Amino acid sequence: MIEVGVLGATGYTGAELIRLLGRHDQVRLKFATSRSSPDQSLAKVFPGAPDINLIDPVQAPIEDVDLVFLCLPNGQSAEVAAEALQEGTRVIDLSADFRLADPELYQKWYGQRHPAPELLDEAVYGLTETERERLPDARLVANPGCYPTSVLLALYPLLLESVVGGRVIVDAKSGVSGAGRTPKLATQFVEVAEDLRPYSIGRAHRHLPEMETMLARWGDSDLRLIFSPHLVPIPRGLLSTLYVPLRSGWVESQVHHLYLETYAEEPFITILPLGEVATLRQVNYSNRCVIGMTEVDGMLVITAAIDNLRKGAAGQAIQNMNVVFGLEETTGLL
Ligand SMILES: NC(=O)c1ccc[n+]([C@@H]2O[C@H](COP(=O)([O-])OP(=O)(O)OC[C@H]3O[C@@H](n4cnc5c(N)ncnc54)[C@H](OP(=O)(O)O)[C@@H]3O)[C@@H](O)[C@H]2O)c1
């Protein structure tokens, strides 16, 4: 039995993780933390959540568990991760603190010095499908962002065969839980209801360097994205539509075959028949990523859907844990 702790249990990803861990037959949740609701039941904070007693993070017995999941805001995870690793406890961090290997890039995009730059080299980027070989026995896993999960899974097969013939445009839409539970004016009901709002468009969103780092690692360091996220007035779900110019010589049936082959063995990736589109109904409350595509005049139009709290966060974190500890990858997720 793997013993785990969850820090940040009262957030959207933390609570989702705890619900999923309740179905995992090879994991025991030893503690869950909250600064705002210590000594209360999670069920009181989230009606319908498991009846688990929350403790203050300073009392968390990090040294007594095999793994901690850090569901904390960006900038709050790194120090806790360093402490856990010192105690011999593995870490899966859902924040962005270990996703960028370059501390200067982190400072530029997250507005603060990296709290534990000495750990950046050892962090494994946890996009499970593409980084699976590096995960077994990893001590520190940087769980990917929700937008990058959909965009990178949608682009990976094309990078393998250098099929991308020019600049890629990504138009992405996320439900409001993507912004977290901590109250902010921009995500209050009256602000989001009956609206559809682009934000940080072009090359201004923090997930841009995360995506381009991976594209460079996969061989295309010149590929620059135009990335335009939107806030949609729904609780959960994330859909990215990508416009990809194809290199000459590639036709849609060949490209479609490339996706089918690349992801043939993947339990959580579904490639739709040519011409069909991915939608949120196909993925919400699951760990799946559904990808559809069609070609228009040499431009491949890809749709990629995930549930931001599952494949985009807590589900993928459990998938990574399963690989790190040598369990069946789908355990607790089907
Ligand atoms: N939401 C998504 O779809 C999504 C997807 C992928 C990745 N992520 C990332 O996952 C992390 C958690 O996201 P979330 O959406 O779950 O956020 P959230 O709903 O705002 O929850 C944050 C949690 O952290 C705790 N917390 C806040 N400040 C803290 C501090 N200074 N020290 C210790 N604990 C603190 C909060 O509870 P207390 O105040 O009670 O301690 C809460 O439990 C973030 O880094 C986010 O970027 C989120």
PDBQT file of the ligand as one rigid body, heavy atoms in Angstrom, charges set to zero:
ROOT
HETATM    1  N1  LIG A 401      -7.654  24.288 -11.442  1.00  0.00    +0.000 N 
HETATM    2  C1  LIG A 401      -7.114  23.663 -12.468  1.00  0.00    +0.000 C 
HETATM    3  O1  LIG A 401      -7.811  23.290 -13.440  1.00  0.00    +0.000 OA
HETATM    4  C2  LIG A 401      -5.635  23.355 -12.474  1.00  0.00    +0.000 A 
HETATM    5  C3  LIG A 401      -5.127  22.533 -13.492  1.00  0.00    +0.000 A 
HETATM    6  C4  LIG A 401      -3.770  22.237 -13.509  1.00  0.00    +0.000 A 
HETATM    7  C5  LIG A 401      -2.934  22.770 -12.534  1.00  0.00    +0.000 A 
HETATM    8  N2  LIG A 401      -3.458  23.573 -11.568  1.00  0.00    +0.000 N 
HETATM    9  C6  LIG A 401      -2.537  24.090 -10.555  1.00  0.00    +0.000 C 
HETATM   10  O2  LIG A 401      -2.747  23.336  -9.363  1.00  0.00    +0.000 OA
HETATM   11  C7  LIG A 401      -2.533  24.170  -8.205  1.00  0.00    +0.000 C 
HETATM   12  C8  LIG A 401      -3.803  24.142  -7.354  1.00  0.00    +0.000 C 
HETATM   13  O3  LIG A 401      -4.844  24.666  -8.163  1.00  0.00    +0.000 OA
HETATM   14  P1  LIG A 401      -6.342  24.751  -7.653  1.00  0.00    +0.000 P 
HETATM   15  O4  LIG A 401      -7.146  25.115  -8.831  1.00  0.00    +0.000 OA
HETATM   16  O5  LIG A 401      -6.697  23.539  -6.881  1.00  0.00    +0.000 OA
HETATM   17  O6  LIG A 401      -6.228  26.031  -6.669  1.00  0.00    +0.000 OA
HETATM   18  P2  LIG A 401      -7.240  26.496  -5.528  1.00  0.00    +0.000 P 
HETATM   19  O7  LIG A 401      -8.577  25.931  -5.824  1.00  0.00    +0.000 OA
HETATM   20  O8  LIG A 401      -7.115  27.946  -5.431  1.00  0.00    +0.000 OA
HETATM   21  O9  LIG A 401      -6.662  25.803  -4.221  1.00  0.00    +0.000 OA
HETATM   22  C9  LIG A 401      -5.417  26.134  -3.656  1.00  0.00    +0.000 C 
HETATM   23  C10 LIG A 401      -5.228  25.346  -2.349  1.00  0.00    +0.000 C 
HETATM   24  O10 LIG A 401      -4.006  25.751  -1.737  1.00  0.00    +0.000 OA
HETATM   25  C11 LIG A 401      -4.241  26.181  -0.393  1.00  0.00    +0.000 C 
HETATM   26  N3  LIG A 401      -3.366  27.350  -0.200  1.00  0.00    +0.000 N 
HETATM   27  C12 LIG A 401      -3.535  28.583  -0.707  1.00  0.00    +0.000 A 
HETATM   28  N4  LIG A 401      -2.472  29.367  -0.408  1.00  0.00    +0.000 NA
HETATM   29  C13 LIG A 401      -1.629  28.612   0.313  1.00  0.00    +0.000 A 
HETATM   30  C14 LIG A 401      -0.374  28.850   0.933  1.00  0.00    +0.000 A 
HETATM   31  N5  LIG A 401       0.223  30.045   0.852  1.00  0.00    +0.000 N 
HETATM   32  N6  LIG A 401       0.228  27.834   1.589  1.00  0.00    +0.000 NA
HETATM   33  C15 LIG A 401      -0.382  26.640   1.693  1.00  0.00    +0.000 A 
HETATM   34  N7  LIG A 401      -1.592  26.358   1.148  1.00  0.00    +0.000 NA
HETATM   35  C16 LIG A 401      -2.205  27.328   0.456  1.00  0.00    +0.000 A 
HETATM   36  C17 LIG A 401      -5.730  26.517  -0.326  1.00  0.00    +0.000 C 
HETATM   37  O11 LIG A 401      -6.373  26.160   0.868  1.00  0.00    +0.000 OA
HETATM   38  P3  LIG A 401      -6.136  26.791   2.288  1.00  0.00    +0.000 P 
HETATM   39  O12 LIG A 401      -6.158  28.281   2.064  1.00  0.00    +0.000 OA
HETATM   40  O13 LIG A 401      -7.255  26.275   3.116  1.00  0.00    +0.000 OA
HETATM   41  O14 LIG A 401      -4.827  26.278   2.746  1.00  0.00    +0.000 OA
HETATM   42  C18 LIG A 401      -6.314  25.546  -1.332  1.00  0.00    +0.000 C 
HETATM   43  O15 LIG A 401      -6.547  24.282  -0.719  1.00  0.00    +0.000 OA
HETATM   44  C19 LIG A 401      -2.210  25.574  -8.747  1.00  0.00    +0.000 C 
HETATM   45  O16 LIG A 401      -0.832  25.780  -8.724  1.00  0.00    +0.000 OA
HETATM   46  C20 LIG A 401      -2.749  25.556 -10.165  1.00  0.00    +0.000 C 
HETATM   47  O17 LIG A 401      -2.051  26.420 -11.019  1.00  0.00    +0.000 OA
HETATM   48  C21 LIG A 401      -4.793  23.879 -11.502  1.00  0.00    +0.000 A 
ENDROOT
TORSDOF 0
